[in-house]
């Protein structure tokens, strides 16, 4: 191996590590993800805040897009060399809590070629203030010793207003907020035994996180035309109801904290072209 190739392997090594239990075939479905449109899902939700379930609307948007290797953002037309395709999931939460409202969005980006999560961000705002978090997969020589993430935050909480740390990640590490995508990539062609992952908690909150991975188990079963995937960590279980056939659309998510998402409407659409005042009505009028 020559020096240039060796350095390249070191630089991208951290971002290219994938989980053997989750397959990339789902990401490579050109007929579904290569049509230039997004999967736009609206959920009726019960999101738990302050110990109570709140009637909410949650939107999940999944779309393939070109990504800039240099800046780790969507590559614009005419972008210089160094781009590659990613699948992006935006989880948008609109949660009334008494007299004020939480507006939160978690964005995650996975490489299509490897299925590796390379970046995740969170914006959280409410009547108290704004918070921003970002996770980037570690790259370079440091990944020879360990996998991990560069975690940066800015919050409105005293003592945690801003900072950055490197977070070590064990083998088969998964973030809780990846699960709505990850469970859809499993091999459902033949029965499989439960498998283990290391799971980090959700970062969808306004405070800085203490990111710790804990052992968890993933299992699935088929009932009629649906699949049920269970992710269990200790005494807590999340349950995902999926369509039995690809692309295994997420129909329901029962969360371990008592929250629940139920699919109200799913669209395959170029949603960025529906910005007019009647855009939502026109989109929902589609068959």
N, C-alpha and C positions, 0 to 999 in steps of 0.2 A: 504494500500500500504506500503510495507516494505521500509526501508531506502535505500537499494541497488537499488530497482526498481525506487524509487523516484529520486535518483541521475542520473540514466540512462536517465529517461525522461527529466531531466533538461539539460543534456549534449547534447542530440541530438534534443531537441525541435526545435531549430531554423532551423536546416537543414531539418526537416521533414514537415514543413508547406507547403502545396501545394495550388493551386488556383482551386477553385471549378469549374470554367468555363472551365478549361483545363483538359481533362480526361487522366487517365493513361493507358486505354485500348490499345492505339496506341503503348505505350512503351512495353506492355506485349505481343505483337504479336510474338510468338516464331517462327512461320514459316518464318517470315521476318527477325527479328533481331537475332534469335537464330541459324542462319546457319553458324556462324563463318566468315561471310563476311561483307564488308562495302558497304554502298551506296555512290558512288563516282560520283559527278555531276560537269560537266564543263559548265560554263556560259560565253557567250559573254556579255560583260558589258560595260556600260558607267558610270564611277565613277567620281563624281564631286570633283575636287580639285582646289583651287584658283579661284573659280567662273566659271570654265569651265568643260564641260564633257570630260573625257579622255577615249578613246577606251582601254579596259582592258580585262584581263582574270581573272575570279574569280572561285575558286574551293570550293565546299562544300563537306565535308566528314562526314558522320554520321556512327557511329559504336558502338555496345555494347561491353563493356569490364569490367573485374573485377577491383575494385577500393579498394585501401588501406585506411581503416578508419583512421589509425594512421598518414599517410603521405599525404593523399589526392592526390595520383598519381596512375597510372595504377599499379595493383598488379602483380608481376612476379610469374611465376610458383613456387609452393612451399612456397608461402608467408604465414606467420603465420595467425592465426585466426583474424577476424576483417575485412573481405572484403565483398563487396556487389557489385551488378551490377549497372553500370551507362550507360547512353547513352551520347556519346561525339559528339559534332559538332565542327569541325574545319572549319573556314571560312578563306580562303587563298586569298589574294588580291595582284595582280601584276599590278601596275599602273604607266605607264610612265607619267612624268610631265616635258615636255621640255627636258633638257639635262640630267636629272637624274630620278631615278625610286623609287617609294615607294614599299616596300615589307612589308606586314602586315599580321598577323594571329591572329584571335580571337578564343579561345577555351572555350567551355562551357560544364559543366558536370551536368546532372540531374540524381537523384536517380530513378531507374526503379520502385521501390515499391511505391513511393509517388509522383513522378514528380517534386520534389523540386530541384531548382537550388542550388548546394552546392559550386560551385567554377567556376570562370571565369578568364582567363588570356589574356593578349594582348602583343604581340611583334610588334614593329614598327621600321623600319629602313629606312633611306633615305640617301642622300648624305651629310646631316648635322649631323646625329648622330643616336643613338639607344635609345629606350624607352621600359621599361617593366612595366606592371601593373598587379596587382592580386587582386581579390575579393574573400573573403571566408565568407561563412555564419557564423554569430555569433552563438556560442553555450554556454551552461552553464547557470548559474543563471541570467545573464544579459538579457536573452531572456524572462524572466518572466515579464520584464517591457516593452520591445520593441523588434521587429525583426530588423535585420540589417546586415551589412556587415563590415568586416575588409578590408579596402582599403589601399593597399601599392603601391608605385610608385617609379620609378627611371627614370628620363628623362635627356635630354641634355639641358634643359632650365634653365637659371639662376633664382634663387628664388624658383625653384621647382625641384631641382636635386634629392631629396629623401625625403620620409616622409611616414606617416601612420596615418589614422584616422578611427574612427568608424562612419559609415553612417547609420542613422536610416532609416528604410524602412516601409512604411505604409502597411496596409492590401491590398492584391491583387497587390503587387508591381511586375513589370515586367521590365527587361532591354530591351531596343530597340534591342540589338544584340541577344536576345533570339528569336525574332519574327520568323525567318525562320523555327525554329522547333516548337514553340508554336502554330502557326496557324494551323499546321497539326494535332494537338491533339484535336481539337474542336469536339463537338458532331454534326455531319452533318446528323444524321439519321432522324431528324425531325426539322422543322423550329423553329428557336429560335429568340427571341428579342435581339436587341443590348445589350451588357453588358459593364460595366465600369471596367477599370483597372487604376492603377497608373503607369505611364510610365516614365522611366529614359532615357536620351538621349544616343546615341551611344558613346562608349569610344574608337572607332577606330580612333585614332589620336595620335600625338606625345606628346601633352601637357597634364599636369595634368588636371583632370576633377573636376568640381563642380557638384557633383551628386545630382540632385534634381528631385523628382518625381512629375509629373503633371497629372491631370485627362485626361483620354483618353477613347474612345469608340471603341468597336470591333463589327463589323457586318459582315454578309456573305449572299451570294445569289448563286443560282445554275442556270447555263445557259448551256443547252445541257449536254455534258460530262465533264464540268469543274465547279469548284467552285471559286468564287471571295470573298476574305476576305479583308475588309477595316479596317485599324486602324487609327483613327483620333484623333489628339491632337491639340485643337485649330483650326487654319486655315490650318494645315498640315495633309495630308493623305498619308499613304502608302497603296499600293494595291498589293495583292498577288493572282496569278492565280495558282490554284492547280488542279491536276487530281481529277475527281469526285469520284473515287473509291480508297479505301485504297491501298497503304500507302499514298495517297494524295501527290504525288511527286510535288515539287515546280517547276512550268514551267516558271513563270515570276514574277519578283518583280519590281514594279514601285515605286521608292523612293520619299519621299516628297521633297528632295533637287534637284530633276530633274534627278537623276541617274536611271539606269535600268539594270536588269539582265534578260537574255533570255537563257533558257536551250538549249545548243548545243548537249550534249550527257550525258546520265546517264548509269552508270555501277553498277552491283552488283558483287563485286570482292574483293579478298584478295590482295589489292593493295601493301601491304608490301612485296609481293613475286614478284614484277615487278620492281626490282631495276637495272636490266641489261641495257646496252645502248639501246637495242631495246625494253625495257619494255613498253614504252608508245605506240609504234606502235603495239605491240602484244595485249595490253589491248584494244586499240581502234578497233582492227580487230575482236574482239569478236562480235557475233550476238546480 
